[in-house]
Amino acid sequence: SNIPEKVDQQVVVLLKALAANVNEGYQNVNSWVADKVNGEKIWNLSDLVKKVENSLDPFIIFEDKWGQQIVIDREKAENTHQEILETYRITFDRSEDLRK
């Protein structure tokens, strides 16, 4: 159904994966709608950020509504985060409202 279950519900879309060793094999993924992270429903972008940052699982598993998954090694992602930002000349990894 396209009717939101919550007032602040948003569709979370991975527009394009930036090429990096941590996401090898996913560089051709684009316009991919994430429905869950580590088995938990994603309600909006803020909810996604919280779930990813609070995860202690070894892998961050994004899943769409058909069960297709994107699996990222959490530790490797944390260790290469700054390098990826520098490689692609990205000042911030998220918008100001999500940095609070």
NUDRENKOL-633530 format. One line per 5 residues: number of its first residue (from 1); their letters; for each residue x, y, z of C-alpha. Coordinates in Angstrom, 2 decimals. Each point is the difference from the previous one (the first is absolute). Layout:
BEGIN
NUM) A) X Y Z; ...
***
This chain:
BEGIN
1) SNIPE) 0.00 0.00 0.00; 1.15 3.54 -0.72; -1.80 1.44 3.03; 2.49 1.01 2.72; -0.28 -1.91 3.29
6) KVDQQ) 1.41 2.94 1.98; -0.30 3.78 -0.37; 3.77 0.48 -0.39; 0.53 -3.02 -2.24; 2.27 0.60 -3.01
11) VVVLL) 1.25 -2.14 -2.86; 3.77 -0.52 0.38; 1.73 -0.38 -3.37; 3.63 -0.89 -0.75; 0.52 2.11 -3.10
16) KALAA) 3.52 -1.17 -0.85; 2.75 -1.85 1.84; 3.38 1.74 -0.07; 2.67 -2.46 -1.12; 2.06 -1.20 2.98
21) NVNEG) 1.40 -3.32 1.22; -2.56 -0.12 2.82; -2.92 -0.17 -2.45; 1.64 -2.05 -2.74; -2.64 -1.65 -2.15
26) YQNVN) -2.60 2.69 0.67; 1.38 2.79 -2.21; -2.68 -0.60 -2.64; -2.84 0.24 2.51; -2.06 3.14 -0.52
31) SWVAD) -3.45 1.29 0.94; -0.33 -2.88 2.49; -2.70 0.38 2.68; 1.10 -1.20 3.44; -2.83 -1.37 2.15
36) KVNGE) 1.93 -1.53 2.92; 3.39 0.17 1.65; 1.17 -3.04 1.98; -3.54 -1.36 -0.12; -1.64 3.15 1.41
41) KIWNL) -2.45 2.15 -1.98; 1.43 3.37 -1.10; -2.47 2.84 0.59; 2.03 2.93 -1.34; 3.55 1.15 -0.62
46) SDLVK) 0.51 1.07 3.62; -1.13 -3.45 1.18; 2.42 -1.66 -2.45; 2.93 2.07 1.30; -0.81 -0.89 3.62
51) KVENS) -0.34 -3.72 -0.75; 3.27 -0.14 -1.93; 1.96 2.04 2.54; -1.35 -1.97 2.98; 0.61 -3.40 -1.56
56) LDPFI) 2.59 -2.26 1.55; -0.61 -2.73 -2.58; 3.03 -0.95 -2.12; -1.96 0.77 -3.18; -2.51 2.67 -0.93
61) IFEDK) -2.63 -1.71 -2.12; -2.29 2.20 -2.07; -3.03 -1.76 -1.45; -2.67 1.00 -2.49; -3.64 -1.10 0.11
66) WGQQI) 0.78 -3.02 -2.20; 2.73 -1.26 2.33; 2.98 1.02 -2.14; 2.90 1.04 2.19; 3.02 2.27 0.02
71) VIDRE) 2.47 -1.22 2.63; 2.74 2.30 1.29; 2.76 -0.95 2.45; -0.60 2.48 2.84; 3.60 0.16 1.27
76) KAENT) 1.42 0.37 -3.51; -2.52 2.77 -0.72; 0.95 1.85 3.18; 3.71 -0.34 -0.80; -0.34 1.30 -3.59
81) HQEIL) -2.66 2.65 0.64; 2.34 3.01 0.08; 2.03 -1.26 -2.96; -3.16 -0.28 -2.13; -1.07 3.54 0.94
86) ETYRI) 3.44 1.31 -0.97; 0.15 -2.00 -3.25; -3.31 1.44 -1.19; 0.62 3.45 1.53; -3.06 -0.22 2.22
91) TFDRS) 0.02 2.46 2.89; -2.74 -1.65 2.05; -1.38 -3.53 -0.14; -3.55 1.24 0.65; -2.15 3.11 0.01
96) EDLRK) 0.12 2.38 2.94; -3.30 -1.20 1.49; 1.40 -3.54 0.28; 3.21 1.15 1.70; -1.83 1.03 3.17
***
